[in-house]
Amino acid sequence: MLSKNAKLNFRLGDIIQAGLGIAMVDGGFVIAIQIINFLLVYFGARFPADADSIQALVGLNKASFLIAIITMLNLAVIIYRIAGLSRGMKYSAVVCYHQALRRGPILIMLYLLGSALMLILAIPLMRITQNQNLIMFLMLSLIPIGMLSCIYVIDQEKNPLQAIIATFKTISNKLSVNLLLNLALMYSLPFCLGTIFTTPTFIAPYVGLLNAVWFLFCHILTIVVYAGTCVKFDINTSDQKPTKIIII
């Protein structure tokens, strides 16, 4: 068996090829779901709100709350669909949404717990540095960890605490630092490019759509890595000396 101390260090090129292969098999279903998410967030941000209300100060209203619920549900659908494809199972849209609805309350609890942890982490970072770009980069770099927790909730029906514990066990026991850094850089790439290049206002929506599709691809890569951690490797480590066979 594979040593417990051995960590998976997939090559990024192999992960990308596997992700592209899964995306081709999917047939555009998850891309359509991600585009719907983008459109909901894009147009939802333009809903009028009462400027004198407390909700307006923090960007909360009934529309934004409903959109957040729908986008979380769609993320669960994407995870269930891609996780199934990684095992050779192509679940229908009806099955994906049914399973997503079953796990919806647990996923919302995970989001709330994750948001609290992010806030606890962000406060000391803001005291240490006033560089908002650095803070945003660090927050984006943590997305793979959050995605792995979501995958454990959706694919294995773990509760939020179990999902977080399983995620950190996976990171500490199975994933190499190099692999985690590659995933973090993949997620933060659009933000890094945005800090270098100025985006004209008239193409900003199209750039936002491309970023949404890019994040979807990063999600697929994270699910591929998760699927790799679930595979059991058998390695023959026999100490016996090879037998010589003489053919006459």
Secondary structure, 3 states (H helix, E strand, C coil): CCCCCCCECCCHHHHHHHHHHHHHHHCCHHHHHHHHHHHHHHHHCCCCCCCCCHHHHHCCCHHHHHHHHHHHHHHHHHHHHHHHHHCCCCCCHHHHHHHHHHHHHHHHHHHHHHHHHHHHHHHHHHHHCCCHHHHHHHHHHCHHHHHHHHHHHHHHCCCHHHHHHHHHHHHHHCECHHHHHHHHHHHHHHHHHHHHCCCCHHHHHHHHHHHHHHHHHHHHHHHHHHHHHCCCCCCCCCCCCCCCCCCC
